[in-house]
Amino acid sequence: MDKGILNRIQISTKVRIILLFSFFSLSVLFFCSKSSPLFRLNDWPDVNSYFTMGKGLFSGKVIYKDIFDHKGPLLYLLYGIGYLISHRSFLGVYFIQSVSLFVVLFYNFKTANLFLEKRHAFLVAAIMPVFIFNYPIYISGGGSPEEFIMAFQAVSMFYFLQYLKNTDIKEHNPKVMFIHGIMAGCVLMLKYTALSFWIGFGIFVFVPLLIKGLYKNFFKNLLALFAGVAVVVVPWLLYFIITAGIKDFYNVYFKFNSLYAELHFSLGAIKTFIRVLVKVNLNNFGCFLLFAVGMAYFVLKKGLVGIPGKLGLICSFGLTFFVIYFSGISFSYYYLPVTVFAVTGLVALCCLFLKQNIHKWVLIGFMCAAFLLTLKSNSLYKQSRLYIHTPMLQEKFTEIMKKDPNPTVLNLLTQDNGFSILTDSVPNTKYFYVPIINYSKYPQIVDTQYSYVKDKTVEYVVMRTSLTQPGTIPDYQKPIYDELNKNYTLVSSGEQYCIFDDFRYDLYKVK
């Protein structure tokens, strides 16, 4: 057959795969992510604070200096782009999530294709969302930094295994290491603790080069890695230097976050770590089984990957788990960066049990079944417009606040509950919400909010109270309540469910 015709056939196949995964990603997230138009609003407080930060970034605010949250700046850039697409909804974020999921699936396919023929590899990628969007993991509604981190992991996993599947160590292509550097740099600017994935694999790329005496190639790759990281990091450093925000960037992104990750190597800490590991793996038992099967198969199967590849997989997997969970904190979405390793289990199962080729229409049927299984494992669509027809409190409160031309909103002693997105308002305060952290560790946020209420800095104040665990008002909060009652009037209230609990929301307006 003519070579030009062959090339056109290959390109056509690749385009079909890209189109299928693009449509699949948009469809899955349409039903499984609260950012999609199917839902009235993504009411998860975390993503609302990210959206507010992104809005501030594109509205002239210097992140960390003028407006506070403690995730990486790249996350706010992504949410800022989402804000530019749609000011008063998460539609833009939905599209960005869809691109991210497409990258995950496409590179899952490419990774599986290293060991399986194309149609089997396609099947592996199509099944992955069943485990990614499983309700215990995705209960919050989507949009976490971990969700975007998966895309960078998927790209690097493909290139790592492409190199490490060779049983004989040879020179590593510095251009590929440059790609790894870019991926790692993005994660450094998203959530730096997830870099353990690259450390685990990277050790077993660089150390064998030294052992084999490939010193020139070793240093070329080291320079390429740093160059890739610099491509992402340097523009942010320049931004913070130009805006005089470099100190705030360090104090918040690194120093403040260290308060969450205080590691104590004691018997009690180890017991907590083991207890958390058991809990999260039982909650995501399907994924756990895939990890076990995949790791065992890749380690024991001769000729599948070389010894550095086997050790790299184990090390990266172990380090990723350790860094995420050793602090003893186990939010559901923390599991997402670990799910990338589930592809090894699916590859193993296909190698063991799927010997015959699959007809393309059977493959499409599998994809539809995987889509339905994903909806079944996720079930968030039950909180969508299909089931909920009444306006949310965010919409109700917005109607009140929109009576004023440029309303300013403060989430007092609570997280960002999404009461500013619909008004398209940019906070006029640095601490527009309170993150989940013990007051004694960082009193500055609550103390500053006290001054906002005392000085009537904001026009509207939103408070949230758990209905199932109301508790008592701590002593350090009592002066804030006194100033609130003195300077603000309750104008509306209501009850609403959010993720794990029922809450009462109160809207106050300045007197």
Order of alpha helices (4+ residues) and beta strands (2+ residues): alpha-alpha-alpha-alpha-alpha-alpha-alpha-alpha-alpha-alpha-alpha-alpha-alpha-alpha-alpha-alpha-alpha-alpha-beta-alpha-beta-alpha-beta-beta
